[in-house]
Amino acid sequence: MELIQSNRCFNGEQRIYKINSKSLTGESKFGIYLPKKALNGEACPAVFFLAGLTCTEETFAIKAHAQQLAAQLNLILITPDTSPRGENVEQGDHWDIGQGAGFYINAMQAPWSEHFQMETFVADELYSLVNQEFLIEQNRIGIFGHSMGGHGALTLALKYPEKFKSVSAFAAICAPSQCPWGEKAFSNYLGENKTEWLKHDATALVEEKGALFTDILIDQGLKDQFYSQLNPALFEQSCKRAGQKLTLREHEGYDHGYYFIQSFIEDHLKFHHAQLHA
Amino acid sequence: MELIQSNRCFNGEQRIYKINSKSLTGESKFGIYLPKKALNGEACPAVFFLAGLTCTEETFAIKAHAQQLAAQLNLILITPDTSPRGENVEQGDHWDIGQGAGFYINAMQAPWSEHFQMETFVADELYSLVNQEFLIEQNRIGIFGHSMGGHGALTLALKYPEKFKSVSAFAAICAPSQCPWGEKAFSNYLGENKTEWLKHDATALVEEKGALFTDILIDQGLKDQFYSQLNPALFEQSCKRAGQKLTLREHEGYDHGYYFIQSFIEDHLKFHHAQLHA
């Protein structure tokens, strides 16, 4: 683990590390915000944030405006990159596939399967690494994300509830099996067997898993330019059928971007803080 | 004035406009944050933010994390670009000169003088335009900035105290006549006559103008990688000689970037709010 950037921020440190990832078969970077309490060697709760298409490990740190409240709440924020990267990694034909578009799943077929193992990377390799390298409070780790990363957060939380105790999302791709972004990614990474797809589809998963969380928070802008990709209503119906409480908030006038995220980021951090201390 | 981007943000709007600038002889863009009160047609105070080298009209909006408190304080935030832009505009041999490096002065010699008229652009043309197009409270306009834009804010406030009622800066180039960035910019834009330079040097200007403001706030990181370009101590001495109150705060561990700015942005907005309502 090599520290490649560190900036003092609200008396804590916003950092970027480079690692050699076994699961991604190559280098990867991740960001981490360490509040002052963590720098002082005291254990803190942590929340993973999974970013959306085209983003990197630093997008959230620059654009989401989370550090101020994270500093107050003593929350560690962990931000993986959105895919494997590098010259040897498939670029993809568009920004919705390949580099910057890993979809937080493990690819099952060529040319993707060699590097695109983002589920194992986030939920296993990076999860273990940060728990080993930083003082993180046991049983106080949450996960949230945006768009493709909202899909990632919901599905990883539903798959690994023993690892992630709280989950929320902004403008999540809630039913990837039923939207163009998800169909393209899943057919490339997983193949054409749609039974396989449903294992990585939050709307299908929540019905299978049942009520795992006290609450799930999703914020959605009603002027979101990608609204047709997101399907929050399908997820809401599945949660209802599964008995999973969902707080789905729809916001007049807000779009898909980080100006929307920054407007509601504090509610998400407070939500995780409350869930992790319940 | 053409609206080219608008994003809902904390119940207000973060916008970018494109204009044909007379003073820059070409197109220019500026950002503006309008809190909800302004959208509702009520007059609000406004603060100009001048960004540093390489930045654009959107850097502050993305990275400074100012909108949340601006929404609470009903402050309009106005962010010009850092230079003229375009194919017909001199690019410069490095990022410290030419496009992205206008230094908020009027160039006096070729090849710069045709477009690089940033002082007139900000203090006259854009100032008039925003006062005409938006409901801004009379006598409640402040200015602040970062690095090159800190130099811009200090000098424009000292030159036009009737226009700017409050002034602050992050990591300002406080004595451009005495640092490499300033020497390069001033010799290019103004020529070799150093008497001319002093008209655009905050450390010289404050001595000439005397005490114009109740207080000036400057935040400076002590791990700033460009510390030798900034000379806050020279400005402090000049303020002392001029009887101008200066609150210069030096912060252990903070560097030159926006993670530093976001850590103290609220203090600056509160400072302007207080000064503009005194």
Chai-1 contact restraints between the chains, C-beta under 6 A:
chainA,res_idxA,chainB,res_idxB,connection_type,confidence,min_distance_angstrom,max_distance_angstrom,comment,restraint_id
A,N7,B,D255,contact,1.0,0.0,6.0,A-B,restraint_1
A,N7,B,Y259,contact,1.0,0.0,6.0,A-B,restraint_2
A,R8,B,G253,contact,1.0,0.0,6.0,A-B,restraint_3
A,R8,B,Y254,contact,1.0,0.0,6.0,A-B,restraint_4
A,C9,B,Y259,contact,1.0,0.0,6.0,A-B,restraint_5
A,C9,B,S263,contact,1.0,0.0,6.0,A-B,restraint_6
A,F10,B,S263,contact,1.0,0.0,6.0,A-B,restraint_7
A,Q14,B,Y259,contact,1.0,0.0,6.0,A-B,restraint_8
A,I62,B,K63,contact,1.0,0.0,6.0,A-B,restraint_9
A,K63,B,I62,contact,1.0,0.0,6.0,A-B,restraint_10
A,H65,B,H65,contact,1.0,0.0,6.0,A-B,restraint_11
A,G253,B,R8,contact,1.0,0.0,6.0,A-B,restraint_12
A,Y254,B,R8,contact,1.0,0.0,6.0,A-B,restraint_13
A,D255,B,N7,contact,1.0,0.0,6.0,A-B,restraint_14
A,G257,B,N7,contact,1.0,0.0,6.0,A-B,restraint_15
A,Y259,B,N7,contact,1.0,0.0,6.0,A-B,restraint_16
A,Y259,B,C9,contact,1.0,0.0,6.0,A-B,restraint_17
A,Y259,B,Q14,contact,1.0,0.0,6.0,A-B,restraint_18
A,S263,B,C9,contact,1.0,0.0,6.0,A-B,restraint_19
A,S263,B,F10,contact,1.0,0.0,6.0,A-B,restraint_20
